[in-house]
């Protein structure tokens, strides 16, 4: 069950009480709210263990939606969680596009090929989308690859860069400043503002699963990847 | 888009942007809300021209704006006390007025307040980006590739016949110099802080930090220390007006261009109407927190917004 808090005149935050209720549970709750009460809200924004709702104010007041929300949460509690979407992302691993790969492998005390293989092992989960448009935080990085952010962030990280920081991986959907350790690059477009639907603008949703697989330099270029 | 006239920008300060009431439904993709920072002045500027509530206006920050109209229309300027001139002739703010083809307008650096809204009858024309005219410079999101307005750009509009002159009653023209009361709606992670410390915060006059902008307003003069430093506090969505307390203890009130997610504890929210006023304040100006009732704040905000609904 999620707790319900009115945090401002227009905004409600639902939070998981149980630390195990995250990802898939929040995503399926967001989908259920969208379906049953979508008209009532102008924002339905999931994080990993919480969900922020902004009511269509002043047409509606928070007090008018809290009871329907409570009932929906009671029912969706027993409901089967929706299956998470799975994304498979090609990555060209290498120092040409991943300037921090060698240092990361040295710090992890493994060869760079082992580091590359290790990074492809887990199934990652989209924990949250934020920081920048379409930027998906992926949970599940193996312990030995975990490193702090760079003490001196780069002023520009290329679009598609695969970065690691703490226990997270992420692909920079657009070029931006950034402090993550960059080990490769993904040729796929992960944020396309020209598209008309939110699904096409950004493929990720909180709770989705992501797997990475290595491609060669030439495959990366064939898939539309760009070098600097 | 076809438009018969345009406003040609001759000069603009670096943070001058096109804005409407902001983006809706894209926070789940990590896009900021954006939109007019001082919704009070924004809504009045449109209201004086009988515009739809969400018409695109120019948000001029710190004046120093000059532009020329290529066709006749009606306009209004609301907000900070910048001096408005049309063809060298001083004109009042908070009033609708006629502008003729070729007229040149100028807004000087204001003495009180930061922001002015320049509205035009029917609104400026734009290509919506994520359904909105809101410009978020940090994300490069919005019309004109999400960039600030500058010399050489022009904004289209439709020529209009003269309109009956209207003005905002004096009682609704704020004095941006006065110390600002920030009504505080307690909640969220407020329990992570000692209640005596929170009481003391409400007794303190705080000052706006120089490091304040459309993303958030930082407040100097009181440092809050969390009781427990939770090793793992999950990031969550950030409501408009949230009062976030980073490790240095100085509260930040998060506004239109705030990031969509944050993992610092929050002690609650500032009432929206007070956030609009806050966005007009300059570094060094004084604010204080006053504990508020969420139902009263909600009622007042609804009344305010209903007034402009059409």
Boltz contact constraints between the chains, C-beta under 6 A:
constraints:
  - contact:
      token1: [A, 7]
      token2: [B, 187]
      max_distance: 6.0
  - contact:
      token1: [A, 7]
      token2: [B, 188]
      max_distance: 6.0
  - contact:
      token1: [A, 7]
      token2: [B, 239]
      max_distance: 6.0
  - contact:
      token1: [A, 7]
      token2: [B, 269]
      max_distance: 6.0
  - contact:
      token1: [A, 8]
      token2: [B, 185]
      max_distance: 6.0
  - contact:
      token1: [A, 8]
      token2: [B, 239]
      max_distance: 6.0
  - contact:
      token1: [A, 8]
      token2: [B, 241]
      max_distance: 6.0
  - contact:
      token1: [A, 8]
      token2: [B, 269]
      max_distance: 6.0
  - contact:
      token1: [A, 9]
      token2: [B, 272]
      max_distance: 6.0
  - contact:
      token1: [A, 9]
      token2: [B, 297]
      max_distance: 6.0
  - contact:
      token1: [A, 9]
      token2: [B, 298]
      max_distance: 6.0
  - contact:
      token1: [A, 9]
      token2: [B, 301]
      max_distance: 6.0
  - contact:
      token1: [A, 11]
      token2: [B, 239]
      max_distance: 6.0
  - contact:
      token1: [A, 42]
      token2: [B, 24]
      max_distance: 6.0
  - contact:
      token1: [A, 43]
      token2: [B, 27]
      max_distance: 6.0
  - contact:
      token1: [A, 45]
      token2: [B, 27]
      max_distance: 6.0
  - contact:
      token1: [A, 45]
      token2: [B, 28]
      max_distance: 6.0
  - contact:
      token1: [A, 45]
      token2: [B, 237]
      max_distance: 6.0
  - contact:
      token1: [A, 47]
      token2: [B, 235]
      max_distance: 6.0
  - contact:
      token1: [A, 47]
      token2: [B, 236]
      max_distance: 6.0
  - contact:
      token1: [A, 47]
      token2: [B, 237]
      max_distance: 6.0
  - contact:
      token1: [A, 47]
      token2: [B, 261]
      max_distance: 6.0
  - contact:
      token1: [A, 48]
      token2: [B, 234]
      max_distance: 6.0
  - contact:
      token1: [A, 49]
      token2: [B, 234]
      max_distance: 6.0
  - contact:
      token1: [A, 50]
      token2: [B, 236]
      max_distance: 6.0
  - contact:
      token1: [A, 52]
      token2: [B, 237]
      max_distance: 6.0
  - contact:
      token1: [A, 58]
      token2: [B, 302]
      max_distance: 6.0
  - contact:
      token1: [A, 58]
      token2: [B, 305]
      max_distance: 6.0
  - contact:
      token1: [A, 58]
      token2: [B, 306]
      max_distance: 6.0
  - contact:
      token1: [A, 128]
      token2: [B, 235]
      max_distance: 6.0
  - contact:
      token1: [A, 128]
      token2: [B, 261]
      max_distance: 6.0
  - contact:
      token1: [A, 129]
      token2: [B, 30]
      max_distance: 6.0
  - contact:
      token1: [A, 130]
      token2: [B, 30]
      max_distance: 6.0
  - contact:
      token1: [A, 130]
      token2: [B, 260]
      max_distance: 6.0
  - contact:
      token1: [A, 130]
      token2: [B, 261]
      max_distance: 6.0
  - contact:
      token1: [A, 133]
      token2: [B, 30]
      max_distance: 6.0
  - contact:
      token1: [A, 133]
      token2: [B, 31]
      max_distance: 6.0
  - contact:
      token1: [A, 133]
      token2: [B, 139]
      max_distance: 6.0
  - contact:
      token1: [A, 134]
      token2: [B, 29]
      max_distance: 6.0
  - contact:
      token1: [A, 134]
      token2: [B, 30]
      max_distance: 6.0
  - contact:
      token1: [A, 135]
      token2: [B, 30]
      max_distance: 6.0
  - contact:
      token1: [A, 202]
      token2: [B, 29]
      max_distance: 6.0
